[in-house]
Amino acid sequence: MNTWVGFVGFTVLVAVLAWLGTRRHRVNDTAEGYFLAGRSLGPWYIAGSLLLTNLSTEQLIGLNGDAFQHTIAVTAWETTAALAMVLTALVFLPRYLRAGLTTIPEFLASRFDESTRVIMSALFLLSYSIAILPVVLLFGATGLESLFDVSAQLGIDRVQSLWLLVWGVGTLGSLYAIFGGLRAVAVSDTVNGVGFLFASLLIPVLALLAIGEGDLFGGLATVYHEENAKFDITGNEPGSFLPFGVLFTGMIVNQVFFWCVNQSILQRALGAHSLAAGQQGMLIAAGFKLLGPLVVVLPGVIAWHMFKDQLAPSDYLQAYPSLVKAVLPPALGGLFAAIMVGAVLSTFNSVLNSAATLFSDGIYRPLFRKQATDRQMVRSGRWCSIVLALAAMATAPRIDTSGSLYNYLQQINATFFGPMLAVILAALFTRRASALAAKSALVVGPVVFYLVNFVYREPLQQAAQSVFGITEPIHFLHWLGVVFGFTVLLILAISAWRPDRRVPTPAPESPVDMTPWPLVRPVSALIVLLTLACYILLAQ
């Protein structure tokens, strides 16, 4: 009974606070209100929504599972993100807000042409629909089933439970995105973020207290000394799951795209009421990102310490749920379940809201209704959200979980990330790039990565190993770096062959105050130093 009271209580609290946070803002009256919260978001809403858009059960269960199987090197997905967020605050966000953008592809329309914006918007939507949305739902459903034995409680089998959870969580998340707009998403994300931070830090603390028999640091020392090999952050062991070298190739491409260009992330900052608020929100979130090792990696190592004789490597997705069951007091079960559901909702509804924005602004208006009213824009965005939500709920339970699901998500994303980043960087930082070059890169780049990493993976691996005289397979992030470089060269070559003669459309006056945050540079420097310190202290 207490479990259900805690679950329902926290879920209702989030809904009430989201309503209170939006009722005075007429978010549904205009397209800017619905898609960008009327450019009214402050730093804490931005930071909370950034974190919960990114952090969810795919990190808690997926990355902790990978740490259980391998080492803490997988924390690179989290710690290096802080560096990219600093880059956004200092370089990218001022350019976006000065241009008054609603979407990132919108910039390509003024820099190149409308068809370039349409292609970029379509690629964003494709990556969301085939990777992020269904995988988020599947991780959430799998985690809830593992944590709370939903199938046993309801008297149904595990497959039925997954379908029920996917559709239940997906429907609830859709309601926030479809009817509330960005402000409702941001408010609910922030509330869920407070709960998520508390719950995710509570688990390793309780586990270490149990191992140390009441001594937190004693428990940490025990795990560190007995599982010392797990604490090598460089990942340079033979057959490494995430070798250190990828931090200087594809990981850079991945993180810069995800945090500096990705619409589902940047939309929160684009809704800032000022540049200073956007920079503060981005850097607050970057600071919390440095807690990533404690949340999405350390529990996996603790689970290895406690359950390595009970869980097989193929059971890696059970590592974090097993740890939660072992250390979480029953009285907190309902609250923890509600927080986990909230984390899934936050990522799901944030991506849906961004997808709606991309479709309305980047496809519906340019292709179907150039003079669309605000009401028509909002309606088209809602229909896009409904279609994508239904598609994600229908496909999520069918995804194969035999390998690393988090790695699968990153490989699918990498298909689009490299070429899209190359085009955005060319548009932002050079006047030489032409519209033909940008469109060619957006079409050719993803095809090349798909062929390299999926279709012809084995023969290319063998050829590369022979050429470089190595025995280990080349990590997909290295291939991402190679394809990114190829795409940049393609843009330069086509632009030299067919230069663009058109004059870019001048940007309108910024709709927000562009005074930068006075502390943006010192705080950015501190975050960079703390990130480097993580690697220096944990390198072996």
TAHU-V518604 format. One line per field, one symbol per residue. burial: I if it has 9 or more other C-alpha atoms within 8 Angstrom, else O. A space follows every 50 residues. Layout:
# TAHU-V518604
burial=???
This chain:
# TAHU-V518604
burial=OOIOIIIIOIIOOIIOIIIOIIOOOIIIIIIIIIIIIIIIIIIIIIIIII IIIOIIIIIIIIIIIIIIIIIIIIIIOIIIIIIIIIIIIIOIIIOIIIII IIIIIIIIIIIIIIOIIIIIIIIIIOIIIIIIIIIIIIIIIIIIIIIOII IOOOOOOOOIIIIOIIIOIIIIIIIIIIOIIIIIIIIIIIIIIIIIOOII IOIIIIIIIIIIOOIIOIIIOIIIOOIIOIIIIIIOOOOIOIIIOIIOII IIIIIIIIIIIIIIIIIIIIIIIIIIIIIIIIIIIIIOIIOIIIIIIIII IIIIIOIIOOIOOOOIIIIIIIIIOOIIOOOIIIIIIIIIIIIIIIIIII IIIIIIIIIIIIIIIIOOOOOOOIIOIIOIIIIIIIOIIOIIIOIIIOOO OOOIIIOIIOIIIIIIIIIIIIIIIIIOOOOIIIIIIIIIIIOOIIIIII IIIOOIIOOIIOOIIOOOOOOOOIIIIIIIIIIIOIIIOIIIOIIOOOII OOOOOOOOOIOIOIOOIOOIOOIIOOIIOIIOOOIOOIOO
